[in-house]
Amino acid sequence: MRQVVQDRQGAGGAAALPAMAPATAGEHDGARRVAGPAHRPGGQIVVVPAHGGAGASTLADWLRRELNRMPAGQGWRVGVTAALRDADPAQIAASAQLRVPPPAVPVIIAARSNVQGARRAVIAVTALEHRGTMPVAIALVADGAGPEPRQVMQYLDLIGTRAGPVVRIPFVAALRAGAPPGAVRIRRSLRVAVTGLLTLAVPEPARAEAQS
């Protein structure tokens, strides 16, 4: 079963991304796993939408807001890539559309907490694996209140150890009512989920400095 960091249900401005290279011949042969970001002050987090409407830009906004609350988080940036296509993972990996960040940059996959979102998350993880990148987490963004379909975890179980834990982002009704992400109050359940993602993405020294 997939490890789940936070078991609550819910909900994409993008920052400049670091230099990313499209695939070149043979680059996706033999994946290399990325254990985590380099231990340095400041850094970059990249959110990869597994599909359109995954809530990646909203999630990135909340990650920035939480980083700005930390003294050590001031130098960190959060970027968002283009949403991945619904295609064979090997074809996605070989295309110029998949922009892979440098090895030291942590990647978070964003997907909706429905069956199609989970299916696309599996495709995204597999495509990144072809390019040698292991996401630090999968942010499962709730698209409504209530429990997710059973098939969601059945799909996510296919990922195994090829990605970090699943972190559930709770449903935020204000977004459906038209509120901009920056105006949404980050309640406790949402903050727990967002800080859970940051725990996986931000190096321990930076988090220790932020808490001192």
ZAPA-438720 format. One record per residue: residue number from 1; residue in three letters; x negated, y, z negated of N, C-alpha, C in turn. Coordinates in nm, 3 decimals. Layout:
N
> NUM, ala, X, Y, Z, X, Y, Z, X, Y, Z
...
END
This chain:
212
> 1, met, -0.084, -0.119, 0.000, 0.000, 0.000, 0.000, -0.087, 0.125, 0.000
> 2, arg, -0.038, 0.233, 0.065, -0.111, 0.358, 0.065, -0.114, 0.419, -0.073
> 3, gln, -0.228, 0.475, -0.111, -0.236, 0.548, -0.238, -0.164, 0.680, -0.221
> 4, val, -0.078, 0.715, -0.314, -0.004, 0.840, -0.308, -0.047, 0.925, -0.426
> 5, val, -0.096, 1.045, -0.399, -0.146, 1.133, -0.505, -0.031, 1.197, -0.579
> 6, gln, 0.072, 1.239, -0.504, 0.179, 1.313, -0.566, 0.311, 1.265, -0.507
> 7, asp, 0.402, 1.222, -0.591, 0.518, 1.148, -0.544, 0.647, 1.229, -0.547
> 8, arg, 0.638, 1.357, -0.507, 0.757, 1.438, -0.497, 0.783, 1.468, -0.351
> 9, gln, 0.907, 1.503, -0.316, 0.942, 1.523, -0.176, 0.940, 1.673, -0.137
> 10, gly, 0.921, 1.760, 0.025, 0.938, 1.891, 0.084, 0.859, 1.953, 0.192
> 11, ala, 0.810, 2.111, 0.248, 0.763, 2.173, 0.369, 0.621, 2.138, 0.409
> 12, gly, 0.377, 2.628, 0.883, 0.282, 2.614, 0.926, 0.225, 2.755, 0.964
> 13, gly, 0.001, 3.144, 0.957, -0.105, 3.204, 1.015, -0.231, 3.123, 1.019
> 14, ala, -0.289, 3.105, 1.127, -0.407, 3.021, 1.136, -0.533, 3.103, 1.130
> 15, ala, -0.637, 3.052, 1.065, -0.766, 3.120, 1.056, -0.856, 3.073, 1.169
> 16, ala, -0.962, 3.147, 1.192, -1.056, 3.107, 1.296, -1.122, 2.976, 1.257
> 17, leu, -1.136, 2.888, 1.354, -1.195, 2.758, 1.329, -1.344, 2.763, 1.353
> 18, pro, -1.421, 2.673, 1.290, -1.563, 2.664, 1.320, -1.582, 2.609, 1.460
> 19, ala, -1.704, 2.616, 1.510, -1.730, 2.564, 1.643, -1.695, 2.417, 1.649
> 20, met, -1.615, 2.378, 1.748, -1.573, 2.240, 1.765, -1.599, 2.200, 1.908
> 21, ala, -1.643, 2.080, 1.924, -1.678, 2.033, 2.058, -1.576, 1.932, 2.107
> 22, pro, -1.533, 1.946, 2.235, -1.448, 1.842, 2.293, -1.527, 1.715, 2.312
> 23, ala, -1.457, 1.608, 2.341, -1.523, 1.480, 2.357, -1.615, 1.482, 2.478
> 24, thr, -1.726, 1.413, 2.467, -1.814, 1.392, 2.580, -1.824, 1.242, 2.602
> 25, ala, -1.876, 1.204, 2.714, -1.881, 1.062, 2.747, -1.954, 0.984, 2.639
> 26, gly, -1.887, 0.883, 2.586, -1.948, 0.795, 2.487, -1.945, 0.848, 2.347
> 27, glu, -1.897, 0.973, 2.326, -1.902, 1.030, 2.192, -1.813, 0.956, 2.095
> 28, his, -1.699, 0.904, 2.145, -1.605, 0.837, 2.055, -1.634, 0.688, 2.043
> 29, asp, -1.749, 0.643, 2.091, -1.787, 0.502, 2.075, -1.860, 0.486, 1.942
> 30, gly, -1.802, 0.414, 1.850, -1.868, 0.392, 1.721, -1.839, 0.505, 1.625
> 31, ala, -1.732, 0.493, 1.548, -1.692, 0.602, 1.460, -1.783, 0.611, 1.339
> 32, arg, -1.803, 0.734, 1.294, -1.876, 0.755, 1.169, -1.780, 0.819, 1.071
> 33, arg, -1.777, 0.769, 0.951, -1.685, 0.819, 0.850, -1.743, 0.942, 0.783
> 34, val, -1.659, 1.040, 0.757, -1.700, 1.161, 0.686, -1.651, 1.149, 0.544
> 35, ala, -1.744, 1.137, 0.451, -1.706, 1.114, 0.312, -1.650, 1.238, 0.246
> 36, gly, -1.697, 1.357, 0.286, -1.647, 1.478, 0.223, -1.730, 1.598, 0.264
> 37, pro, -1.686, 1.720, 0.227, -1.756, 1.840, 0.266, -1.889, 1.855, 0.193
> 38, ala, -1.979, 1.931, 0.253, -2.110, 1.955, 0.191, -2.093, 2.041, 0.066
> 39, his, -2.179, 2.023, -0.031, -2.173, 2.100, -0.154, -2.242, 2.234, -0.131
> 40, arg, -2.163, 2.336, -0.102, -2.217, 2.467, -0.075, -2.111, 2.569, -0.114
> 41, pro, -2.152, 2.693, -0.147, -2.052, 2.794, -0.180, -1.973, 2.833, -0.055
> 42, gly, -1.842, 2.840, -0.066, -1.761, 2.870, 0.050, -1.755, 2.753, 0.145
> 43, gly, -1.669, 2.761, 0.242, -1.658, 2.652, 0.336, -1.532, 2.663, 0.416
> 44, gln, -1.497, 2.556, 0.483, -1.383, 2.553, 0.574, -1.303, 2.427, 0.554
> 45, ile, -1.172, 2.438, 0.560, -1.081, 2.325, 0.563, -1.003, 2.334, 0.693
> 46, val, -0.987, 2.223, 0.762, -0.911, 2.222, 0.887, -0.788, 2.134, 0.871
> 47, val, -0.672, 2.190, 0.905, -0.546, 2.115, 0.903, -0.512, 2.077, 1.046
> 48, val, -0.492, 1.947, 1.070, -0.460, 1.895, 1.203, -0.314, 1.852, 1.204
> 49, pro, -0.226, 1.919, 1.281, -0.087, 1.876, 1.290, -0.077, 1.747, 1.372
> 50, ala, -0.018, 1.645, 1.316, -0.001, 1.519, 1.389, 0.100, 1.533, 1.501
> 51, his, 0.182, 1.640, 1.495, 0.285, 1.663, 1.596, 0.332, 1.807, 1.581
> 52, gly, 0.406, 1.856, 1.679, 0.463, 1.988, 1.667, 0.565, 1.995, 1.555
> 53, gly, 0.572, 2.108, 1.486, 0.667, 2.123, 1.377, 0.631, 2.047, 1.252
> 54, ala, 0.502, 2.015, 1.236, 0.459, 1.939, 1.118, 0.449, 2.024, 0.993
> 55, gly, 0.461, 2.155, 1.006, 0.447, 2.243, 0.890, 0.303, 2.275, 0.857
> 56, ala, 0.213, 2.258, 0.955, 0.070, 2.276, 0.929, 0.033, 2.421, 0.897
> 57, ser, 0.091, 2.516, 0.969, 0.058, 2.657, 0.944, 0.109, 2.703, 0.808
> 58, thr, 0.228, 2.655, 0.771, 0.280, 2.686, 0.638, 0.191, 2.626, 0.531
> 59, leu, 0.151, 2.502, 0.550, 0.063, 2.435, 0.455, -0.069, 2.510, 0.444
> 60, ala, -0.125, 2.553, 0.557, -0.251, 2.627, 0.554, -0.236, 2.757, 0.475
> 61, asp, -0.122, 2.823, 0.490, -0.098, 2.947, 0.415, -0.098, 2.920, 0.265
> 62, trp, -0.033, 2.811, 0.224, -0.030, 2.778, 0.081, -0.167, 2.738, 0.030
> 63, leu, -0.245, 2.668, 0.111, -0.382, 2.633, 0.071, -0.465, 2.760, 0.050
> 64, arg, -0.450, 2.858, 0.141, -0.525, 2.984, 0.126, -0.484, 3.056, -0.002
> 65, arg, -0.353, 3.058, -0.029, -0.306, 3.127, -0.149, -0.362, 3.064, -0.275
> 66, glu, -0.368, 2.933, -0.281, -0.423, 2.866, -0.399, -0.575, 2.885, -0.407
> 67, leu, -0.642, 2.882, -0.293, -0.787, 2.907, -0.293, -0.818, 3.047, -0.344
> 68, asn, -0.736, 3.144, -0.305, -0.760, 3.282, -0.348, -0.739, 3.301, -0.498
> 69, arg, -0.670, 3.208, -0.563, -0.653, 3.214, -0.708, -0.777, 3.165, -0.782
> 70, met, -0.869, 3.098, -0.710, -0.989, 3.043, -0.771, -1.108, 3.136, -0.743
> 71, pro, -1.189, 3.165, -0.843, -1.309, 3.245, -0.816, -1.398, 3.182, -0.709
> 72, ala, -1.414, 3.051, -0.714, -1.499, 2.983, -0.617, -1.429, 2.960, -0.484
> 73, gly, -1.299, 2.987, -0.478, -1.226, 2.964, -0.354, -1.225, 3.083, -0.261
> 74, gln, -1.282, 3.197, -0.307, -1.276, 3.319, -0.227, -1.346, 3.303, -0.093
> 75, gly, -1.452, 3.224, -0.087, -1.528, 3.211, 0.037, -1.478, 3.102, 0.130
> 76, trp, -1.370, 3.035, 0.092, -1.319, 2.924, 0.173, -1.216, 2.973, 0.273
> 77, arg, -1.218, 2.914, 0.393, -1.123, 2.945, 0.499, -1.043, 2.820, 0.533
> 78, val, -0.923, 2.842, 0.585, -0.838, 2.730, 0.626, -0.796, 2.754, 0.771
> 79, gly, -0.830, 2.660, 0.859, -0.793, 2.671, 0.999, -0.693, 2.565, 1.038
> 80, val, -0.622, 2.589, 1.147, -0.523, 2.496, 1.198, -0.552, 2.470, 1.346
> 81, thr, -0.557, 2.344, 1.385, -0.578, 2.310, 1.525, -0.444, 2.302, 1.598
> 82, ala, -0.450, 2.278, 1.728, -0.329, 2.253, 1.805, -0.271, 2.118, 1.764
> 83, ala, -0.139, 2.105, 1.775, -0.074, 1.978, 1.745, -0.118, 1.871, 1.845
> 84, leu, -0.134, 1.750, 1.797, -0.177, 1.640, 1.883, -0.060, 1.588, 1.967
> 85, arg, -0.094, 1.532, 2.082, 0.007, 1.477, 2.172, 0.054, 1.340, 2.122
> 86, asp, 0.168, 1.298, 2.173, 0.217, 1.163, 2.148, 0.163, 1.077, 2.262
> 87, ala, 0.048, 1.018, 2.240, -0.020, 0.943, 2.345, -0.107, 0.836, 2.282
> 88, asp, -0.170, 0.757, 2.366, -0.263, 0.657, 2.318, -0.378, 0.726, 2.244
> 89, pro, -0.411, 0.681, 2.122, -0.517, 0.748, 2.044, -0.650, 0.758, 2.118
> 90, ala, -0.686, 0.655, 2.195, -0.812, 0.660, 2.268, -0.810, 0.770, 2.373
> 91, gln, -0.695, 0.792, 2.438, -0.683, 0.899, 2.537, -0.692, 1.035, 2.470
> 92, ile, -0.630, 1.049, 2.354, -0.638, 1.176, 2.280, -0.782, 1.204, 2.242
> 93, ala, -0.852, 1.101, 2.192, -0.991, 1.118, 2.147, -1.082, 1.156, 2.262
> 94, ala, -1.053, 1.108, 2.382, -1.138, 1.135, 2.497, -1.106, 1.269, 2.563
> 95, ser, -0.997, 1.333, 2.523, -0.956, 1.457, 2.587, -1.016, 1.578, 2.517
> 96, ala, -1.017, 1.690, 2.590, -1.068, 1.815, 2.532, -0.970, 1.875, 2.433
> 97, gln, -0.847, 1.822, 2.427, -0.748, 1.878, 2.336, -0.784, 1.855, 2.191
> 98, leu, -0.847, 1.741, 2.163, -0.882, 1.710, 2.024, -1.013, 1.780, 1.990
> 99, arg, -1.001, 1.885, 1.910, -1.117, 1.965, 1.870, -1.159, 1.920, 1.730
> 100, val, -1.272, 1.854, 1.724, -1.318, 1.795, 1.598, -1.416, 1.890, 1.530
> 101, pro, -1.393, 1.922, 1.402, -1.486, 2.010, 1.331, -1.616, 1.939, 1.298
> 102, pro, -1.719, 2.014, 1.256, -1.846, 1.952, 1.216, -1.824, 1.854, 1.100
> 103, pro, -1.916, 1.760, 1.081, -1.898, 1.655, 0.979, -1.875, 1.708, 0.838
> 104, ala, -1.931, 1.824, 0.804, -1.918, 1.874, 0.668, -1.782, 1.937, 0.640
> 105, val, -1.698, 1.953, 0.741, -1.569, 2.022, 0.724, -1.459, 1.919, 0.696
> 106, pro, -1.390, 1.930, 0.582, -1.282, 1.835, 0.551, -1.160, 1.858, 0.638
> 107, val, -1.098, 1.748, 0.679, -0.980, 1.752, 0.766, -0.860, 1.696, 0.691
> 108, ile, -0.749, 1.768, 0.697, -0.622, 1.724, 0.641, -0.523, 1.708, 0.756
> 109, ile, -0.459, 1.593, 0.765, -0.356, 1.571, 0.866, -0.221, 1.610, 0.805
> 110, ala, -0.144, 1.690, 0.879, -0.009, 1.727, 0.836, 0.093, 1.655, 0.922
> 111, ala, 0.195, 1.597, 0.859, 0.301, 1.528, 0.931, 0.429, 1.537, 0.850
> 112, arg, 0.541, 1.537, 0.917, 0.671, 1.538, 0.848, 0.699, 1.402, 0.785
> 113, ser, 0.781, 1.405, 0.681, 0.809, 1.282, 0.605, 0.926, 1.206, 0.664
> 114, asn, 0.931, 1.195, 0.797, 1.031, 1.112, 0.861, 0.960, 1.003, 0.941
> 115, val, 1.036, 0.914, 1.002, 0.975, 0.799, 1.068, 0.883, 0.843, 1.182
> 116, gln, 0.929, 0.937, 1.265, 0.845, 0.981, 1.375, 0.720, 1.054, 1.326
> 117, gly, 0.734, 1.131, 1.219, 0.618, 1.199, 1.162, 0.514, 1.100, 1.113
> 118, ala, 0.559, 0.993, 1.046, 0.466, 0.891, 0.997, 0.400, 0.818, 1.113
> 119, arg, 0.478, 0.789, 1.219, 0.421, 0.722, 1.336, 0.313, 0.808, 1.400
> 120, arg, 0.339, 0.939, 1.408, 0.241, 1.029, 1.468, 0.118, 1.046, 1.378
> 121, ala, 0.137, 1.034, 1.248, 0.022, 1.040, 1.157, -0.072, 0.923, 1.183
> 122, val, -0.016, 0.805, 1.209, -0.098, 0.688, 1.241, -0.178, 0.714, 1.368
> 123, ile, -0.114, 0.772, 1.469, -0.183, 0.805, 1.594, -0.295, 0.905, 1.569
> 124, ala, -0.268, 1.008, 1.487, -0.368, 1.110, 1.459, -0.489, 1.052, 1.388
> 125, val, -0.465, 0.969, 1.288, -0.576, 0.907, 1.215, -0.661, 0.822, 1.310
> 126, thr, -0.595, 0.747, 1.396, -0.667, 0.659, 1.488, -0.747, 0.739, 1.590
> 127, ala, -0.690, 0.848, 1.641, -0.762, 0.932, 1.736, -0.886, 0.995, 1.671
> 128, leu, -0.871, 1.045, 1.548, -0.985, 1.103, 1.477, -1.090, 0.997, 1.446
> 129, glu, -1.045, 0.875, 1.418, -1.139, 0.767, 1.391, -1.225, 0.740, 1.514
> 130, his, -1.166, 0.746, 1.632, -1.242, 0.730, 1.757, -1.351, 0.836, 1.769
> 131, arg, -1.327, 0.953, 1.710, -1.424, 1.062, 1.717, -1.513, 1.070, 1.593
> 132, gly, -1.502, 0.971, 1.506, -1.592, 0.964, 1.391, -1.552, 1.049, 1.273
> 133, thr, -1.425, 1.085, 1.262, -1.379, 1.171, 1.153, -1.276, 1.098, 1.068
> 134, met, -1.298, 1.100, 0.938, -1.202, 1.041, 0.844, -1.134, 1.153, 0.766
> 135, pro, -1.003, 1.172, 0.783, -0.933, 1.277, 0.708, -0.941, 1.254, 0.558
> 136, val, -0.954, 1.362, 0.483, -0.961, 1.349, 0.337, -0.823, 1.323, 0.278
> 137, ala, -0.717, 1.356, 0.354, -0.581, 1.335, 0.303, -0.482, 1.345, 0.417
> 138, ile, -0.363, 1.289, 0.392, -0.249, 1.307, 0.481, -0.143, 1.383, 0.402
> 139, ala, -0.111, 1.503, 0.447, -0.008, 1.583, 0.381, 0.126, 1.549, 0.444
> 140, leu, 0.211, 1.482, 0.367, 0.342, 1.441, 0.416, 0.443, 1.548, 0.375
> 141, val, 0.483, 1.629, 0.472, 0.564, 1.748, 0.445, 0.712, 1.712, 0.455
> 142, ala, 0.783, 1.723, 0.346, 0.925, 1.684, 0.343, 1.008, 1.772, 0.434
> 143, asp, 1.098, 1.711, 0.511, 1.185, 1.787, 0.599, 1.326, 1.798, 0.544
> 144, gly, 1.344, 1.759, 0.420, 1.474, 1.770, 0.356, 1.468, 1.714, 0.215
> 145, ala, 1.573, 1.738, 0.140, 1.578, 1.683, 0.004, 1.615, 1.535, 0.011
> 146, gly, 1.581, 1.463, -0.094, 1.615, 1.321, -0.099, 1.499, 1.233, -0.059
> 147, pro, 1.516, 1.103, -0.077, 1.407, 1.009, -0.049, 1.381, 0.995, 0.100
> 148, glu, 1.258, 0.960, 0.133, 1.221, 0.938, 0.272, 1.261, 0.797, 0.315
> 149, pro, 1.278, 0.773, 0.444, 1.311, 0.638, 0.490, 1.202, 0.537, 0.454
> 150, arg, 1.242, 0.415, 0.430, 1.148, 0.309, 0.394, 1.041, 0.289, 0.502
> 151, gln, 1.081, 0.309, 0.629, 0.987, 0.287, 0.739, 0.868, 0.382, 0.737
> 152, val, 0.883, 0.496, 0.667, 0.772, 0.592, 0.660, 0.649, 0.527, 0.598
> 153, met, 0.666, 0.464, 0.482, 0.551, 0.401, 0.417, 0.505, 0.277, 0.492
> 154, gln, 0.596, 0.213, 0.564, 0.555, 0.099, 0.645, 0.457, 0.143, 0.752
> 155, tyr, 0.484, 0.257, 0.814, 0.390, 0.312, 0.912, 0.260, 0.354, 0.844
> 156, leu, 0.269, 0.425, 0.733, 0.148, 0.475, 0.667, 0.061, 0.362, 0.614
> 157, asp, 0.122, 0.250, 0.581, 0.043, 0.135, 0.536, -0.049, 0.084, 0.646
> 158, leu, -0.016, 0.113, 0.773, -0.100, 0.070, 0.885, -0.234, 0.143, 0.885
> 159, ile, -0.240, 0.257, 0.816, -0.364, 0.336, 0.814, -0.470, 0.270, 0.727
> 160, gly, -0.426, 0.205, 0.621, -0.522, 0.139, 0.532, -0.619, 0.237, 0.470
> 161, thr, -0.748, 0.207, 0.480, -0.853, 0.292, 0.420, -0.915, 0.385, 0.522
> 162, arg, -0.850, 0.407, 0.636, -0.907, 0.493, 0.740, -0.883, 0.641, 0.714
> 163, ala, -0.815, 0.674, 0.608, -0.791, 0.813, 0.569, -0.779, 0.819, 0.418
> 164, gly, -0.786, 0.941, 0.365, -0.769, 0.960, 0.222, -0.623, 0.939, 0.182
> 165, pro, -0.589, 0.973, 0.058, -0.454, 0.947, 0.006, -0.345, 1.028, 0.076
> 166, val, -0.222, 0.981, 0.061, -0.105, 1.056, 0.102, -0.068, 1.153, -0.010
> 167, val, -0.050, 1.280, 0.026, -0.005, 1.380, -0.071, 0.128, 1.435, -0.022
> 168, arg, 0.232, 1.416, -0.099, 0.365, 1.460, -0.058, 0.386, 1.608, -0.092
> 169, ile, 0.427, 1.684, 0.009, 0.457, 1.827, -0.009, 0.607, 1.840, -0.025
> 170, pro, 0.653, 1.890, -0.139, 0.798, 1.892, -0.166, 0.876, 1.984, -0.072
> 171, phe, 1.004, 1.952, -0.056, 1.093, 2.032, 0.026, 1.113, 2.170, -0.035
> 172, val, 1.105, 2.273, 0.049, 1.123, 2.412, 0.004, 1.243, 2.469, 0.079
> 173, ala, 1.355, 2.478, 0.011, 1.479, 2.520, 0.076, 1.471, 2.662, 0.131
> 174, ala, 1.391, 2.749, 0.067, 1.382, 2.888, 0.111, 1.329, 2.899, 0.254
> 175, leu, 1.244, 2.806, 0.296, 1.192, 2.810, 0.432, 1.303, 2.783, 0.533
> 176, arg, 1.390, 2.690, 0.503, 1.501, 2.660, 0.592, 1.596, 2.778, 0.601
> 177, ala, 1.601, 2.860, 0.495, 1.686, 2.979, 0.494, 1.622, 3.095, 0.567
> 178, gly, 1.498, 3.078, 0.615, 1.433, 3.181, 0.696, 1.327, 3.263, 0.625
> 179, ala, 1.295, 3.229, 0.500, 1.192, 3.304, 0.428, 1.054, 3.275, 0.488
> 180, pro, 0.969, 3.377, 0.504, 0.832, 3.352, 0.553, 0.752, 3.278, 0.447
> 181, pro, 0.657, 3.193, 0.488, 0.580, 3.114, 0.390, 0.513, 3.200, 0.283
> 182, gly, 0.464, 3.318, 0.322, 0.395, 3.404, 0.225, 0.485, 3.459, 0.118
> 183, ala, 0.616, 3.460, 0.144, 0.711, 3.513, 0.046, 0.769, 3.406, -0.045
> 184, val, 0.737, 3.280, -0.015, 0.791, 3.169, -0.094, 0.717, 3.157, -0.226
> 185, arg, 0.792, 3.149, -0.333, 0.731, 3.128, -0.463, 0.678, 2.985, -0.472
> 186, ile, 0.553, 2.971, -0.510, 0.494, 2.837, -0.522, 0.529, 2.782, -0.661
> 187, arg, 0.630, 2.699, -0.664, 0.674, 2.640, -0.790, 0.579, 2.528, -0.833
> 188, arg, 0.600, 2.477, -0.952, 0.505, 2.382, -1.011, 0.484, 2.259, -0.923
> 189, ser, 0.594, 2.199, -0.873, 0.580, 2.077, -0.794, 0.501, 2.102, -0.666
> 190, leu, 0.522, 2.219, -0.604, 0.448, 2.254, -0.484, 0.302, 2.283, -0.517
> 191, arg, 0.279, 2.352, -0.629, 0.140, 2.382, -0.668, 0.064, 2.255, -0.699
> 192, val, 0.128, 2.159, -0.764, 0.063, 2.031, -0.794, 0.019, 1.964, -0.664
> 193, ala, 0.109, 1.965, -0.563, 0.076, 1.902, -0.435, -0.038, 1.975, -0.365
> 194, val, -0.032, 2.108, -0.360, -0.135, 2.186, -0.289, -0.270, 2.173, -0.359
> 195, thr, -0.270, 2.183, -0.491, -0.397, 2.168, -0.562, -0.450, 2.025, -0.552
> 196, gly, -0.357, 1.928, -0.537, -0.402, 1.790, -0.512, -0.480, 1.779, -0.383
> 197, leu, -0.433, 1.848, -0.279, -0.506, 1.851, -0.153, -0.641, 1.919, -0.169
> 198, leu, -0.643, 2.029, -0.242, -0.770, 2.100, -0.261, -0.869, 2.017, -0.342
> 199, thr, -0.819, 1.938, -0.436, -0.907, 1.849, -0.512, -0.978, 1.751, -0.419
> 200, leu, -0.908, 1.708, -0.315, -0.967, 1.613, -0.221, -1.059, 1.682, -0.121
> 201, ala, -1.034, 1.810, -0.092, -1.108, 1.879, 0.015, -1.225, 1.963, -0.035
> 202, val, -1.212, 2.022, -0.154, -1.314, 2.115, -0.204, -1.414, 2.039, -0.290
> 203, pro, -1.544, 2.057, -0.268, -1.645, 1.985, -0.347, -1.631, 2.009, -0.496
> 204, glu, -1.669, 1.911, -0.573, -1.660, 1.919, -0.719, -1.731, 2.041, -0.777
> 205, pro, -1.853, 2.077, -0.733, -1.918, 2.196, -0.791, -1.835, 2.322, -0.776
> 206, ala, -1.768, 2.339, -0.661, -1.687, 2.458, -0.641, -1.566, 2.457, -0.732
> 207, arg, -1.503, 2.339, -0.750, -1.388, 2.330, -0.838, -1.428, 2.353, -0.983
> 208, ala, -1.545, 2.304, -1.021, -1.593, 2.325, -1.158, -1.617, 2.472, -1.185
> 209, glu, -1.672, 2.542, -1.084, -1.695, 2.687, -1.099, -1.564, 2.760, -1.111
> 210, ala, -1.462, 2.714, -1.032, -1.333, 2.780, -1.034, -1.263, 2.765, -1.168
> 211, gln, -1.290, 2.655, -1.238, -1.224, 2.629, -1.365, -1.300, 2.683, -1.485
> 212, ser, -1.421, 2.732, -1.463, -1.504, 2.780, -1.575, -1.464, 2.921, -1.616
END
